[in-house]
Amino acid sequence: MSDRTRSERGYAFALPRVLARLVGHKVRRAEFSGAEAYGVGILVFGISCVWAERALLPLVRALPLRLFFLILLPVGIWLAFLILYYLVSLVIALCRRLGLYAALTNNPCQHVAIMSLTTLLSLLLLRDECTWVKSLGILWLGLLGLNLLALVWLSLVRKG
């Protein structure tokens, strides 16, 4: 690792790069950042669990079954994400065969699929009557919007 990469912080998302620059840190684009991966991963998983609970729990009447459902819900969401990743990888493999996708990893397409799904779920959470559930959707959409603004700002700074 060079001295340059040791002295600079690496972030995958634009928003942390802009915030770090504003505080005076040297930053670089990195494909992976542990704090971002865990933070965003927990938020995506949480939004998915809250949406599934709000959508499916009213279908379960008996209290013992509701408790069982709530215990199994995180495992079910985890399995659903595994299936989604597998299906996206099949689509990517097909696109590679057709010459439509040339990236070395599946990460860009998987990122778009998961972020799009989470954005859709967040939009659905905005319709909920519960304030904290709406706030969760607003939090995701706000972070997404701020990250897009940060991308624009970074591209303008590079050109200027």
LOTIVEX-686912 format. One record per residue: residue number from 1; y, x negated, z negated of N, C-alpha, C in turn. Coordinates in pm, 1 decimal. Example, Ala and Ser with C-alpha at 12.3 -4.5 7.8 and 13.67 -1.06 7.14 Angstrom:
+-----+----------+----------+----------+----------+----------+----------+----------+----------+----------+
| num |  n_north |   n_east |     n_up | ca_north |  ca_east |    ca_up |  c_north |   c_east |     c_up |
+-----+----------+----------+----------+----------+----------+----------+----------+----------+----------+
|   1 |   -569.0 |  -1319.0 |   -780.0 |   -450.0 |  -1230.0 |   -780.0 |   -330.0 |  -1320.0 |   -780.0 |
|   2 |   -225.0 |  -1285.0 |   -708.0 |   -106.0 |  -1367.0 |   -714.0 |      3.0 |  -1290.0 |   -787.0 |
+-----+----------+----------+----------+----------+----------+----------+----------+----------+----------+
# end
This chain:
+-----+----------+----------+----------+----------+----------+----------+----------+----------+----------+
| num |  n_north |   n_east |     n_up | ca_north |  ca_east |    ca_up |  c_north |   c_east |     c_up |
+-----+----------+----------+----------+----------+----------+----------+----------+----------+----------+
|   1 |   -117.4 |    -84.5 |      0.0 |      0.0 |      0.0 |      0.0 |    123.8 |    -89.1 |      0.0 |
|   2 |    216.6 |    -60.9 |     86.6 |    336.8 |   -143.5 |     97.8 |    435.4 |   -111.5 |    -14.1 |
|   3 |    531.9 |   -201.9 |    -32.3 |    635.0 |   -179.5 |   -134.3 |    717.7 |    -55.6 |   -103.2 |
|   4 |    736.3 |    -28.7 |     25.8 |    815.6 |     87.2 |     66.8 |    749.6 |    215.9 |     19.8 |
|   5 |    618.2 |    229.2 |     40.7 |    551.5 |    353.4 |      2.9 |    536.9 |    366.7 |   -147.9 |
|   6 |    535.3 |    254.5 |   -220.8 |    529.4 |    263.1 |   -366.2 |    662.6 |    311.8 |   -424.2 |
|   7 |    773.4 |    270.4 |   -363.4 |    904.0 |    305.8 |   -417.8 |    949.1 |    445.3 |   -375.8 |
|   8 |    889.2 |    501.1 |   -273.8 |    927.3 |    634.0 |   -227.2 |    824.3 |    736.4 |   -273.2 |
|   9 |    873.3 |    854.1 |   -305.6 |    784.7 |    963.9 |   -342.7 |    746.3 |   1039.1 |   -216.1 |
|  10 |    622.0 |   1081.2 |   -210.0 |    575.7 |   1153.2 |    -92.5 |    548.8 |   1299.4 |   -122.4 |
|  11 |    599.7 |   1385.1 |    -37.8 |    580.0 |   1529.3 |    -52.9 |    540.6 |   1588.7 |     80.6 |
|  12 |    452.0 |   1686.4 |     76.5 |    408.6 |   1752.2 |    199.2 |    509.2 |   1859.8 |    241.9 |
|  13 |    564.6 |   1932.5 |    146.5 |    657.3 |   2040.6 |    177.6 |    800.3 |   1989.0 |    182.0 |
|  14 |    881.4 |   2056.0 |    259.3 |   1020.5 |   2012.3 |    277.6 |   1105.4 |   2036.7 |    153.3 |
|  15 |   1082.7 |   2146.5 |     83.4 |   1166.5 |   2181.4 |    -31.2 |   1165.2 |   2073.1 |   -140.4 |
|  16 |   1049.9 |   2021.4 |   -182.3 |   1053.8 |   1913.6 |   -282.3 |   1119.7 |   1786.0 |   -230.6 |
|  17 |   1106.2 |   1759.6 |   -100.2 |   1172.2 |   1641.4 |    -43.5 |   1323.7 |   1655.5 |    -52.2 |
|  18 |   1374.7 |   1772.8 |    -19.6 |   1520.0 |   1795.6 |    -26.5 |   1568.0 |   1788.9 |   -171.0 |
|  19 |   1495.2 |   1853.3 |   -262.4 |   1535.6 |   1851.3 |   -403.3 |   1534.6 |   1709.0 |   -458.8 |
|  20 |   1432.4 |   1630.5 |   -422.9 |   1426.6 |   1491.7 |   -470.0 |   1541.8 |   1409.6 |   -412.0 |
|  21 |   1575.9 |   1433.5 |   -286.2 |   1689.1 |   1362.7 |   -225.0 |   1819.7 |   1398.2 |   -294.4 |
|  22 |   1836.4 |   1525.5 |   -327.9 |   1959.0 |   1569.6 |   -393.1 |   1976.0 |   1505.6 |   -531.2 |
|  23 |   1863.9 |   1471.8 |   -595.3 |   1868.9 |   1407.7 |   -726.6 |   1882.1 |   1256.7 |   -712.7 |
|  24 |   1868.3 |   1204.3 |   -590.6 |   1888.8 |   1062.2 |   -567.5 |   1763.6 |    979.0 |   -547.7 |
|  25 |   1648.0 |   1042.3 |   -535.0 |   1523.4 |    968.7 |   -513.7 |   1502.2 |    941.9 |   -365.6 |
|  26 |   1434.9 |    832.1 |   -335.3 |   1391.1 |    806.2 |   -198.4 |   1261.3 |    883.1 |   -177.8 |
|  27 |   1254.4 |    955.1 |    -67.2 |   1135.4 |   1037.2 |    -40.4 |   1085.0 |   1011.6 |    100.5 |
|  28 |    959.8 |   1045.9 |    121.1 |    897.6 |   1037.2 |    251.9 |    806.8 |   1158.1 |    268.4 |
|  29 |    771.2 |   1184.5 |    391.5 |    676.3 |   1291.5 |    418.8 |    537.5 |   1238.9 |    392.6 |
|  30 |    458.8 |   1314.0 |    320.0 |    320.5 |   1276.7 |    291.5 |    231.4 |   1393.9 |    327.7 |
|  31 |    112.3 |   1364.0 |    375.4 |     22.7 |   1473.7 |    411.7 |    -28.6 |   1545.6 |    287.9 |
|  32 |    -55.4 |   1470.1 |    182.6 |   -108.0 |   1530.3 |     60.1 |    -24.1 |   1488.6 |    -59.4 |
|  33 |      0.9 |   1582.6 |   -147.7 |     68.1 |   1556.7 |   -273.9 |     -4.8 |   1639.6 |   -378.7 |
|  34 |    -57.6 |   1573.9 |   -479.4 |   -138.9 |   1642.4 |   -578.9 |    -67.5 |   1755.5 |   -649.8 |
|  35 |     54.7 |   1729.5 |   -696.8 |    128.9 |   1832.0 |   -770.0 |    154.9 |   1953.8 |   -681.2 |
|  36 |    192.4 |   1928.6 |   -557.1 |    216.5 |   2040.4 |   -464.6 |     87.7 |   2116.9 |   -436.7 |
|  37 |    -19.9 |   2043.7 |   -412.0 |   -146.8 |   2108.6 |   -379.3 |   -193.3 |   2198.2 |   -493.7 |
|  38 |   -189.2 |   2147.4 |   -615.6 |   -232.3 |   2229.2 |   -729.8 |   -135.6 |   2343.3 |   -756.0 |
|  39 |     -6.1 |   2315.4 |   -750.0 |     92.6 |   2419.8 |   -775.7 |     85.1 |   2533.6 |   -675.2 |
|  40 |     86.4 |   2498.5 |   -548.1 |     80.3 |   2601.7 |   -443.9 |    -56.5 |   2668.4 |   -444.0 |
|  41 |   -161.1 |   2590.2 |   -467.7 |   -296.2 |   2647.9 |   -471.7 |   -311.3 |   2751.3 |   -581.3 |
|  42 |   -258.4 |   2721.6 |   -699.1 |   -264.4 |   2817.2 |   -810.2 |   -182.9 |   2941.6 |   -777.6 |
|  43 |    -66.5 |   2923.2 |   -716.7 |     16.9 |   3038.1 |   -679.7 |    -52.0 |   3124.8 |   -574.8 |
|  44 |   -110.1 |   3062.8 |   -473.0 |   -181.6 |   3138.0 |   -368.6 |   -299.8 |   3212.9 |   -429.6 |
|  45 |   -377.1 |   3145.1 |   -513.7 |   -492.4 |   3208.3 |   -578.4 |   -447.0 |   3322.1 |   -669.0 |
|  46 |   -338.8 |   3299.9 |   -743.7 |   -287.0 |   3403.5 |   -832.4 |   -238.9 |   3525.9 |   -757.0 |
|  47 |   -165.4 |   3505.5 |   -648.9 |   -117.6 |   3618.4 |   -568.3 |   -236.3 |   3696.5 |   -513.1 |
|  48 |   -337.5 |   3626.6 |   -466.4 |   -456.6 |   3692.2 |   -411.6 |   -529.6 |   3772.4 |   -518.5 |
|  49 |   -543.4 |   3715.0 |   -637.3 |   -611.4 |   3786.2 |   -746.2 |   -533.2 |   3909.5 |   -790.5 |
|  50 |   -402.2 |   3894.9 |   -803.7 |   -319.7 |   4008.6 |   -845.8 |   -325.9 |   4119.3 |   -741.2 |
|  51 |   -316.5 |   4083.0 |   -613.1 |   -323.3 |   4185.0 |   -509.1 |   -459.0 |   4255.3 |   -510.5 |
|  52 |   -567.1 |   4178.9 |   -520.4 |   -701.4 |   4238.8 |   -521.1 |   -720.2 |   4328.6 |   -643.0 |
|  53 |   -670.0 |   4284.7 |   -757.6 |   -681.4 |   4366.7 |   -878.1 |   -604.8 |   4497.3 |   -861.9 |
|  54 |   -483.1 |   4488.6 |   -807.5 |   -402.0 |   4609.8 |   -790.4 |   -461.8 |   4703.8 |   -686.8 |
|  55 |   -529.4 |   4648.5 |   -585.7 |   -586.3 |   4730.2 |   -479.4 |   -723.2 |   4787.9 |   -516.6 |
|  56 |   -803.8 |   4711.7 |   -590.4 |   -943.1 |   4752.0 |   -612.4 |   -971.9 |   4809.8 |   -750.7 |
|  57 |   -898.8 |   4769.7 |   -853.0 |   -928.0 |   4816.8 |   -988.1 |   -919.0 |   4968.9 |  -1002.5 |
|  58 |   -825.5 |   5036.7 |   -935.6 |   -823.5 |   5183.4 |   -947.5 |   -951.5 |   5250.8 |   -896.0 |
|  59 |  -1031.2 |   5182.0 |   -817.7 |  -1156.2 |   5239.1 |   -767.7 |  -1268.1 |   5234.8 |   -870.8 |
|  60 |  -1250.9 |   5156.7 |   -976.9 |  -1351.8 |   5142.9 |  -1082.1 |  -1305.4 |   5224.6 |  -1202.1 |
|  61 |  -1387.8 |   5323.1 |  -1241.6 |  -1346.8 |   5415.9 |  -1347.9 |  -1388.8 |   5371.6 |  -1487.7 |
|  62 |  -1513.8 |   5337.9 |  -1506.9 |  -1565.4 |   5309.5 |  -1641.4 |  -1509.8 |   5177.1 |  -1694.1 |
|  63 |  -1472.0 |   5176.5 |  -1823.1 |  -1412.1 |   5058.3 |  -1883.7 |  -1504.0 |   4936.1 |  -1880.1 |
|  64 |  -1633.1 |   4947.9 |  -1912.5 |  -1719.0 |   4829.3 |  -1904.6 |  -1726.9 |   4771.9 |  -1762.7 |
|  65 |  -1729.9 |   4859.5 |  -1663.1 |  -1731.9 |   4813.3 |  -1525.0 |  -1599.2 |   4747.9 |  -1486.1 |
|  66 |  -1489.8 |   4798.6 |  -1540.7 |  -1358.4 |   4737.5 |  -1514.0 |  -1353.7 |   4595.1 |  -1569.0 |
|  67 |  -1405.4 |   4576.8 |  -1690.4 |  -1407.8 |   4443.7 |  -1749.8 |  -1496.3 |   4349.9 |  -1668.0 |
|  68 |  -1611.8 |   4399.2 |  -1626.4 |  -1702.5 |   4319.8 |  -1542.7 |  -1634.8 |   4283.1 |  -1410.6 |
|  69 |  -1563.9 |   4380.2 |  -1353.2 |  -1491.6 |   4356.5 |  -1228.2 |  -1385.3 |   4248.4 |  -1246.4 |
|  70 |  -1310.0 |   4255.1 |  -1354.5 |  -1204.5 |   4156.9 |  -1379.2 |  -1260.7 |   4016.7 |  -1402.5 |
|  71 |  -1380.4 |   4008.4 |  -1459.3 |  -1444.2 |   3878.4 |  -1479.1 |  -1492.2 |   3822.3 |  -1345.6 |
|  72 |  -1546.1 |   3907.6 |  -1259.2 |  -1598.1 |   3862.4 |  -1130.3 |  -1490.5 |   3845.5 |  -1022.8 |
|  73 |  -1373.7 |   3902.8 |  -1043.9 |  -1268.5 |   3899.1 |   -942.4 |  -1230.6 |   3757.4 |   -898.6 |
|  74 |  -1204.6 |   3663.1 |   -989.5 |  -1168.9 |   3527.6 |   -943.7 |  -1279.4 |   3462.1 |   -860.7 |
|  75 |  -1404.9 |   3485.7 |   -898.5 |  -1516.4 |   3429.6 |   -821.8 |  -1520.5 |   3492.6 |   -682.8 |
|  76 |  -1497.5 |   3622.7 |   -676.6 |  -1495.3 |   3691.3 |   -547.3 |  -1382.1 |   3641.9 |   -457.3 |
|  77 |  -1265.4 |   3619.1 |   -515.6 |  -1152.4 |   3567.0 |   -438.1 |  -1184.3 |   3426.5 |   -388.6 |
|  78 |  -1243.3 |   3344.1 |   -474.5 |  -1281.8 |   3207.9 |   -435.8 |  -1380.5 |   3212.0 |   -319.2 |
|  79 |  -1481.5 |   3301.0 |   -327.5 |  -1577.5 |   3314.9 |   -217.3 |  -1510.0 |   3365.5 |    -90.1 |
|  80 |  -1415.7 |   3457.6 |   -105.0 |  -1343.3 |   3508.7 |     11.5 |  -1264.4 |   3396.5 |     79.3 |
|  81 |  -1203.1 |   3308.5 |      0.9 |  -1130.9 |   3194.6 |     59.2 |  -1226.0 |   3098.4 |    129.3 |
|  82 |  -1343.4 |   3075.4 |     71.3 |  -1441.8 |   2989.4 |    137.8 |  -1483.2 |   3047.5 |    272.5 |
|  83 |  -1505.8 |   3176.9 |    274.9 |  -1542.5 |   3243.6 |    400.9 |  -1427.9 |   3235.8 |    500.2 |
|  84 |  -1304.7 |   3256.6 |    452.5 |  -1188.5 |   3247.1 |    540.9 |  -1175.8 |   3107.6 |    600.5 |
|  85 |  -1190.9 |   3003.5 |    516.5 |  -1185.0 |   2865.5 |    566.7 |  -1293.4 |   2841.2 |    671.4 |
|  86 |  -1412.5 |   2892.9 |    647.8 |  -1521.0 |   2875.1 |    743.9 |  -1489.2 |   2945.0 |    876.2 |
|  87 |  -1438.8 |   3069.0 |    869.0 |  -1404.9 |   3142.5 |    991.4 |  -1293.0 |   3073.1 |   1068.5 |
|  88 |  -1193.3 |   3022.5 |    995.6 |  -1085.0 |   2948.9 |   1061.8 |  -1140.2 |   2823.5 |   1128.1 |
|  89 |  -1234.9 |   2755.3 |   1061.9 |  -1293.5 |   2634.8 |   1121.7 |  -1371.3 |   2668.0 |   1248.6 |
|  90 |  -1434.8 |   2785.5 |   1253.6 |  -1504.0 |   2827.2 |   1376.2 |  -1405.2 |   2852.8 |   1489.8 |
|  91 |  -1293.8 |   2916.6 |   1457.5 |  -1190.8 |   2941.3 |   1558.8 |  -1133.4 |   2808.4 |   1608.5 |
|  92 |  -1111.6 |   2714.5 |   1515.8 |  -1059.2 |   2583.3 |   1554.3 |  -1158.9 |   2509.9 |   1643.1 |
|  93 |  -1287.5 |   2518.3 |   1608.9 |  -1390.2 |   2452.7 |   1691.4 |  -1391.1 |   2511.1 |   1832.1 |
|  94 |  -1376.3 |   2641.5 |   1843.0 |  -1369.5 |   2705.3 |   1974.5 |  -1245.2 |   2659.5 |   2050.1 |
|  95 |  -1132.2 |   2653.8 |   1981.9 |  -1008.3 |   2608.2 |   2045.8 |  -1019.6 |   2462.8 |   2090.6 |
|  96 |  -1089.2 |   2380.7 |   2012.4 |  -1110.0 |   2241.0 |   2053.1 |  -1194.3 |   2233.8 |   2179.7 |
|  97 |  -1297.8 |   2315.0 |   2186.3 |  -1383.6 |   2315.9 |   2306.8 |  -1306.9 |   2359.5 |   2430.6 |
|  98 |  -1212.1 |   2450.6 |   2409.6 |  -1132.2 |   2500.1 |   2521.8 |  -1013.1 |   2409.7 |   2551.5 |
|  99 |   -996.4 |   2304.5 |   2471.1 |   -885.8 |   2211.7 |   2490.9 |   -751.9 |   2263.3 |   2441.7 |
| 100 |   -753.8 |   2362.2 |   2352.5 |   -630.1 |   2423.0 |   2302.7 |   -582.4 |   2365.0 |   2170.1 |
| 101 |   -665.6 |   2281.0 |   2107.9 |   -630.9 |   2224.4 |   1976.8 |   -677.9 |   2080.3 |   1973.9 |
| 102 |   -583.7 |   1989.5 |   1946.3 |   -618.6 |   1847.8 |   1952.5 |   -592.7 |   1772.0 |   1822.6 |
| 103 |   -546.6 |   1838.8 |   1717.2 |   -519.7 |   1769.0 |   1591.2 |   -649.1 |   1711.1 |   1534.4 |
| 104 |   -635.8 |   1601.8 |   1461.7 |   -753.1 |   1534.5 |   1406.0 |   -820.0 |   1614.6 |   1295.4 |
| 105 |   -741.0 |   1689.6 |   1218.8 |   -796.8 |   1768.2 |   1108.6 |   -770.2 |   1916.5 |   1131.6 |
| 106 |   -837.1 |   1997.8 |   1052.9 |   -815.3 |   2142.2 |   1058.2 |   -698.8 |   2185.4 |    970.3 |
| 107 |   -640.6 |   2092.0 |    895.6 |   -538.8 |   2125.9 |    796.5 |   -422.4 |   2208.9 |    851.2 |
| 108 |   -362.8 |   2173.9 |    966.7 |   -248.5 |   2255.1 |   1012.1 |   -284.3 |   2402.1 |   1035.4 |
| 109 |   -396.4 |   2427.7 |   1099.1 |   -435.5 |   2567.6 |   1124.7 |   -475.0 |   2639.1 |    996.3 |
| 110 |   -546.4 |   2570.0 |    908.9 |   -584.3 |   2631.0 |    781.2 |   -459.6 |   2661.9 |    699.1 |
| 111 |   -363.5 |   2572.7 |    703.4 |   -238.2 |   2592.8 |    631.8 |   -167.6 |   2719.4 |    681.8 |
| 112 |   -158.6 |   2732.8 |    812.4 |    -92.7 |   2850.7 |    870.3 |   -168.0 |   2978.4 |    832.8 |
| 113 |   -300.8 |   2975.2 |    839.0 |   -380.1 |   3094.2 |    806.5 |   -360.9 |   3136.0 |    661.0 |
| 114 |   -370.2 |   3041.6 |    568.7 |   -358.0 |   3073.4 |    425.9 |   -215.8 |   3115.8 |    391.5 |
| 115 |   -116.1 |   3045.5 |    445.3 |     22.9 |   3081.3 |    416.1 |     58.2 |   3218.5 |    474.6 |
| 116 |      6.1 |   3248.4 |    593.2 |     32.3 |   3379.8 |    653.4 |    -31.9 |   3491.0 |    572.0 |
| 117 |   -156.0 |   3470.0 |    529.6 |   -223.8 |   3569.7 |    447.4 |   -149.8 |   3589.7 |    314.9 |
| 118 |   -108.2 |   3482.3 |    252.3 |    -37.1 |   3492.1 |    124.7 |     97.3 |   3562.0 |    142.6 |
| 119 |    164.2 |   3536.1 |    252.9 |    290.7 |   3603.7 |    280.8 |    268.2 |   3753.8 |    299.8 |
| 120 |    162.4 |   3789.6 |    371.4 |    129.9 |   3931.2 |    388.8 |    100.9 |   3996.8 |    253.9 |
| 121 |     19.8 |   3931.7 |    170.3 |    -10.0 |   3987.1 |     38.4 |    116.0 |   3998.0 |    -46.3 |
| 122 |    205.6 |   3901.1 |    -35.6 |    331.7 |   3905.6 |   -111.0 |    418.3 |   4022.6 |    -66.4 |
| 123 |    420.4 |   4046.9 |     63.1 |    495.4 |   4162.6 |    113.3 |    435.7 |   4292.9 |     59.6 |
| 124 |    303.6 |   4298.3 |     49.3 |    238.6 |   4417.7 |     -6.2 |    268.2 |   4431.1 |   -156.1 |
| 125 |    280.3 |   4319.0 |   -226.7 |    312.8 |   4324.8 |   -369.1 |    452.4 |   4380.7 |   -392.7 |
| 126 |    541.9 |   4366.7 |   -296.0 |    678.3 |   4418.9 |   -310.9 |    679.5 |   4571.6 |   -322.8 |
| 127 |    572.9 |   4636.4 |   -276.3 |    564.8 |   4782.7 |   -281.9 |    515.7 |   4833.4 |   -417.3 |
| 128 |    471.2 |   4745.1 |   -503.5 |    415.8 |   4783.8 |   -633.1 |    526.1 |   4833.5 |   -725.2 |
| 129 |    490.0 |   4924.0 |   -817.0 |    587.7 |   4977.9 |   -911.0 |    615.8 |   4882.6 |  -1026.8 |
| 130 |    521.5 |   4795.1 |  -1055.5 |    532.9 |   4703.2 |  -1168.7 |    630.2 |   4588.8 |  -1134.8 |
| 131 |    725.9 |   4565.1 |  -1223.8 |    831.3 |   4467.3 |  -1197.5 |    777.0 |   4325.6 |  -1183.2 |
| 132 |    683.5 |   4284.6 |  -1271.0 |    635.3 |   4146.5 |  -1264.0 |    553.1 |   4123.5 |  -1138.0 |
| 133 |    485.8 |   4227.2 |  -1088.2 |    408.6 |   4214.2 |   -964.2 |    504.3 |   4198.6 |   -845.9 |
| 134 |    609.7 |   4279.3 |   -844.2 |    713.1 |   4263.1 |   -741.7 |    774.5 |   4123.7 |   -748.7 |
| 135 |    798.4 |   4076.2 |   -871.4 |    857.7 |   3944.1 |   -890.4 |    769.1 |   3833.6 |   -834.6 |
| 136 |    638.4 |   3850.1 |   -844.9 |    546.6 |   3751.9 |   -789.2 |    560.6 |   3745.9 |   -637.0 |
| 137 |    570.7 |   3861.9 |   -574.1 |    593.2 |   3865.1 |   -429.8 |    727.5 |   3805.3 |   -391.8 |
| 138 |    830.3 |   3836.4 |   -468.9 |    963.8 |   3781.1 |   -443.0 |    963.5 |   3630.0 |   -461.3 |
| 139 |    891.6 |   3581.5 |   -562.9 |    882.6 |   3437.0 |   -585.8 |    823.9 |   3367.2 |   -463.9 |
| 140 |    712.4 |   3418.9 |   -411.1 |    650.0 |   3355.7 |   -294.7 |    744.2 |   3357.9 |   -174.7 |
| 141 |    801.4 |   3474.1 |   -146.1 |    888.9 |   3486.4 |    -30.1 |   1014.5 |   3400.4 |    -46.6 |
| 142 |   1065.1 |   3390.7 |   -169.3 |   1180.3 |   3304.5 |   -195.1 |   1147.5 |   3157.7 |   -172.1 |
| 143 |   1032.7 |   3112.0 |   -223.4 |    991.2 |   2973.8 |   -201.1 |    968.1 |   2945.5 |    -53.6 |
| 144 |    908.8 |   3041.0 |     15.4 |    885.6 |   3025.9 |    158.8 |   1018.4 |   3014.4 |    234.0 |
| 145 |   1113.9 |   3100.5 |    200.9 |   1244.8 |   3095.8 |    265.2 |   1319.5 |   2966.8 |    234.6 |
| 146 |   1314.9 |   2923.1 |    108.9 |   1380.6 |   2797.9 |     72.9 |   1316.4 |   2678.5 |    143.2 |
| 147 |   1184.2 |   2681.5 |    157.9 |   1116.3 |   2572.7 |    228.5 |   1156.4 |   2570.6 |    375.9 |
| 148 |   1169.9 |   2687.7 |    436.9 |   1213.7 |   2692.5 |    577.2 |   1357.0 |   2640.2 |    591.4 |
| 149 |   1445.2 |   2677.9 |    497.5 |   1581.8 |   2625.1 |    499.1 |   1582.2 |   2473.5 |    481.1 |
| 150 |   1494.3 |   2424.2 |    393.6 |   1484.8 |   2279.6 |    371.8 |   1437.1 |   2208.6 |    498.2 |
| 151 |   1343.8 |   2270.4 |    571.6 |   1298.5 |   2212.2 |    699.2 |   1413.4 |   2201.4 |    798.0 |
| 152 |   1493.0 |   2306.1 |    806.4 |   1608.9 |   2305.2 |    896.4 |   1706.2 |   2196.3 |    853.1 |
| 153 |   1734.5 |   2189.2 |    722.5 |   1828.4 |   2088.4 |    673.3 |   1778.1 |   1948.4 |    701.7 |
| 154 |   1649.7 |   1922.3 |    678.2 |   1594.1 |   1789.3 |    704.6 |   1601.2 |   1754.1 |    853.6 |
| 155 |   1577.0 |   1852.5 |    939.6 |   1585.0 |   1823.0 |   1083.3 |   1730.3 |   1796.5 |   1126.4 |
| 156 |   1825.6 |   1864.8 |   1065.8 |   1966.7 |   1838.8 |   1096.7 |   2011.3 |   1702.6 |   1044.9 |
| 157 |   1964.2 |   1663.5 |    927.7 |   1999.8 |   1533.7 |    869.9 |   1943.8 |   1421.3 |    956.1 |
| 158 |   1821.4 |   1437.4 |   1005.5 |   1760.3 |   1334.6 |   1090.1 |   1833.7 |   1317.9 |   1222.0 |
| 159 |   1881.0 |   1429.9 |   1278.2 |   1951.2 |   1424.9 |   1406.1 |   2092.5 |   1369.9 |   1390.8 |
| 160 |   2151.7 |   1392.6 |   1273.4 |   2291.4 |   1352.8 |   1250.3 |   2309.6 |   1208.5 |   1217.1 |
+-----+----------+----------+----------+----------+----------+----------+----------+----------+----------+
# end
